[in-house]
Amino acid sequence: MKLFSSLEKNLEKIEKIMRSDDLSVLRLEIGSTAAALIFAKDIVDKEAIGELILRPAAGFSGEFTEKDSVKVFLSPEKKTVETFEDLTSSVVTGEAVLVADGIKKGFAFGLRKFEQRAIAEPPTSTVLKGPREGFVESLPVNVSMMRRKLKSEKLVFENLTAGKLSNTPICLCYIDGVADEKLVEALKNRINQISIDAVLDSSYVSKFLGEHKTSVFKQIGNTEKPDVLAAKILEGRVAVFVDGSPIALTAPYLLIEDFQSPSDYYGSPYSATLARLLRLLSVTLSLMLPAFFVAAELFHLQFIPLSFLLTIVNSIKGIPLSPSYEMFFTLLIFEILNEASVRMPKYVGMVVSIVGGLVLGETAVNAGIISAPTLMIVALSGICLYTVPELEQTFSVIRLVFLIAAGSFGAYGLIAAVCILMIYLISFENYGTPLCAPYAPLIRADVKDGFIKGFLSDQTKRPASLKPTNVRRQGK
C-alpha cells in the first residue's frame, strides 16, 4: 500500500501496523512543513539522528519538497520508500524514516547502532600461526573484514533477504571473473526460494542450499575465519554471510576441505602433509577399528594374534553382553559423555568428560560389564575422530553402520558397507562438483593441495574441480 500525501493519515496507518512500545514517532517542523521521524529507539544511533537529521531540519527555511531531502540531510546512506511495507521494513532494520506533509514518499536514513561483541579468535578454529581474528554476528563488520583482506574492485557483495518475519539480511560474496556465474545464480535462486518465518543462523540457510536433503554428508562448507574464507573465494567458491551468524558458508564443498587446516598454509608443506595423512589415518581407524574388532571376535578369530587372543579371552570372562552389543553399549556411553561435556558450562564440562570417562570406564571394567580391550578401542576411536572435528557427527553415524554390518555378517558385511560408502561418495555431486575431487575423479593439477601438500609456487592454477572462470592465479 502506497504512502498518503497527508502526514496525519500516514502516522495513523503506521500506528495501526506497528503496535510496539519501542517505536518512536518524533514530530518536527522542516521550515514551514510538518514532518515526523519514525524509528525503533533501541537500534538507532540517537546522536547521529541529532547531528544528521534534526540539526539540518531546524536550520531549513521555506517549504520542504522531495528535492530538498538531498540537499538538507547529510546521512551517507539514504533512500526513498513509497509503500508502508518498505517503510516498516526500514524501521525494523534500524533505519530512521522521515515522512513529511504533502509528500507521498518517505526518506529512510541508515543510522543503525547494534550492540555487538568484539572481534576475537573463534573457539573452533584456533591456530599456532596465522591470523587469529574471526567473524562476529554483525554482517557489516564481517563484510568490512573481507574488504580488508581483499582490496580489489572485483570483490563483489550482493544483498538478499530471507525469512518472512525476521527479514534477515543475507550477503553473497565472490570474486567477479573468478567464480562461476552459474553457481552464483543457482545460490541466489535457492536463497530467494527460502520461505520460512525466520532465518536465525547460517545453519538455517545451509539446509536449503544443499541439493541432497537426506544425505548424511555435508554439502556446504563453512568457516569462522576471514583468511580462510578469502582463500576459498580466491579459488572460485562463493561465500554466503547471514546477519546474526559468525559462520560464513561456502559452495561448492569438497570433502578434502575438512582434512585441511588453516595452519597447514602458514608452515612447512612437509609438516602439513604429515598432519593431513595423520588425520586421514585417524579417521580410518575411528571408522574401522570398532567394527573390525567385533568382526574378528565373532567370526574371524584366526586373524587375531595368539597372544592378543589370550588377552581377549581372559578379559571377556563373565561379560554378559555379546561383542557387538558390548561395543555398541560402550560407544553409546562415550557419546553420552561427549554430549554432556558439550552442553555443560566449560568449567564443568571438562571435569565431566575426564572424570566421567575414567570413573565410568574403570568401574564398568571392574564390574565385568565391558572388557578392557573394548574400552581401549572405543577410547582410541573417539580420540581419532576428533582430529577432523567438522565431520565428527557424520562419521559417528557411519561408525555405527559399520559396526552393525560387521556384527551381523563379519568381515564380508564390513567390506560390503565400505564398498557401498565408497560408491556413494564417488557418485555424490553438489552444484556439479564431485564431493571427492580431486581424487574421484582424479584431477592431477588439484592433487597438489590434497593429502600431500605441494609448494605454493607450484600451485599456479585454481582448482579445476571448482570450475573457476579464470583458471590462472599465478603469473600473467
HELIX and SHEET records of a PDB file:
HELIX    1   1 LEU A    7  ILE A   17  1                                  11    
HELIX    2   2 LYS A   46  ILE A   49  1                                   4    
HELIX    3   3 GLY A   50  LEU A   54  3                                   5    
HELIX    4   4 ARG A   55  ALA A   58  1                                   4    
HELIX    5   5 ASP A   68  VAL A   72  1                                   5    
HELIX    6   6 PHE A   84  VAL A   92  1                                   9    
HELIX    7   7 LEU A  139  LYS A  149  1                                  11    
HELIX    8   8 GLU A  181  ASN A  192  1                                  12    
HELIX    9   9 SER A  202  LEU A  209  1                                   8    
HELIX   10  10 PRO A  226  LEU A  234  1                                   9    
HELIX   11  11 LEU A  255  PHE A  259  5                                   5    
HELIX   12  12 PRO A  262  TYR A  265  5                                   4    
HELIX   13  13 PRO A  269  LEU A  298  1                                  30    
HELIX   14  14 LEU A  301  PHE A  303  5                                   3    
HELIX   15  15 LEU A  306  SER A  315  1                                  10    
HELIX   16  16 PRO A  323  ARG A  343  1                                  21    
HELIX   17  17 LYS A  346  ASN A  366  1                                  21    
HELIX   18  18 ALA A  372  LEU A  385  1                                  14    
HELIX   19  19 PRO A  389  LEU A  391  5                                   3    
HELIX   20  20 GLU A  392  SER A  427  1                                  36    
HELIX   21  21 ASP A  446  LYS A  448  5                                   3    
HELIX   22  22 LEU A  456  ASP A  458  5                                   3    
HELIX   23  23 ALA A  464  LEU A  466  5                                   3    
SHEET    1   A 5 LEU A  23  ILE A  30  0                                        
SHEET    2   A 5 THR A  33  ALA A  40 -1                                        
SHEET    3   A 5 GLU A  95  ALA A 100 -1                                        
SHEET    4   A 5 GLY A 106  GLY A 110 -1                                        
SHEET    5   A 5 LYS A  78  VAL A  81 -1                                        
SHEET    1   B 5 LEU A 155  ALA A 162  0                                        
SHEET    2   B 5 THR A 168  ILE A 175 -1                                        
SHEET    3   B 5 VAL A 238  VAL A 242 -1                                        
SHEET    4   B 5 ALA A 248  ALA A 251 -1                                        
SHEET    5   B 5 GLY A 221  THR A 223 -1                                        
SHEET    1   C 2 GLU A 429  ASN A 430  0                                        
SHEET    2   C 2 THR A 433  PRO A 434 -1                                        
END                                                                             
